[in-house]
Amino acid sequence: MNDSIMALLLSTSISAGVILISLQKGDNRGEMHRILFGDILAVSSADVWFAAIMSLVIVIGVFQKLSALSLIATHEDLAHV
């Protein structure tokens, strides 16, 4: 149920973005495209370093808790939702 809701939300938001871009007149179309889909040139080196450090922290945290996570995922009584 949650997956289908997320799929509907994603397709609706993308289609709304495409409609907004197509309705734009003049030179604003590029700006709307950058707002909706991002601009790779706006990413600074500090942002890249921050993302790399946060990824490393998350990977280390997952590996430290890997045995506990594996137990929860494989143990039938602990894995129920």
C-alpha atoms as one frame of an Amber mdcrd trajectory, in Angstrom:
protein
   0.000   0.000   0.000   2.759   2.477   0.951   4.746   1.694  -2.197   1.801
   2.480  -4.448   1.173   5.767  -2.623   4.826   6.740  -3.032   4.728   5.820
  -6.736   1.615   7.942  -7.251   3.177  10.851  -5.386   6.365  10.639  -7.441
   4.613  10.446 -10.803   2.235  13.262  -9.854   5.024  15.582  -8.757   7.106
  14.906 -11.871   4.115  15.455 -14.158   3.242  18.681 -12.323   6.821  19.846
 -12.846   6.683  19.064 -16.553   3.380  20.932 -16.851   4.803  23.940 -14.993
   7.825  24.030 -17.283   5.673  23.791 -20.400   3.432  26.654 -19.218   6.373
  29.003 -18.608   6.821  31.783 -21.148   9.957  33.764 -21.848  13.423  33.197
 -20.402  12.169  31.840 -17.051  12.021  28.245 -18.322  15.658  27.574 -17.446
  15.185  28.899 -13.936  12.122  26.687 -13.382  14.088  23.699 -14.651  16.898
  24.437 -12.158  14.413  24.789  -9.292  12.638  21.514 -10.056  15.561  19.301
 -11.006  18.581  20.979  -9.431  21.686  22.647 -10.784  24.951  20.705 -10.665
  26.960  23.926 -10.917  25.403  25.193  -7.682  27.004  22.379  -5.657  30.108
  23.603  -3.872  33.099  21.529  -2.850  32.012  21.964   0.795  28.692  20.281
  -0.065  30.529  17.364  -1.669  32.801  16.972   1.352  29.807  17.135   3.707
  28.001  14.425   1.731  31.121  12.255   1.692  31.659  12.603   5.451  28.005
  11.884   6.231  28.077   8.823   3.954  31.185   7.564   5.735  29.566   8.081
   9.153  26.458   6.166   8.041  28.472   3.298   6.562  30.555   3.007   9.749
  27.386   3.053  11.872  25.767   0.334   9.768  28.859  -1.881   9.958  29.083
  -1.414  13.732  25.454  -2.475  14.153  25.567  -5.099  11.411  25.278  -8.110
  13.701  22.288  -6.615  15.529  20.639  -5.639  12.250  21.269  -9.098  10.818
  19.749 -10.726  13.901  16.634  -8.569  13.645  16.300  -9.265   9.919  16.822
 -13.021  10.149  15.134 -13.845  13.463  11.493 -14.594  12.718  10.070 -13.232
  15.989  12.077  -9.997  15.869  11.516  -9.346  12.145   7.731  -8.950  12.170
   6.358  -5.477  11.452
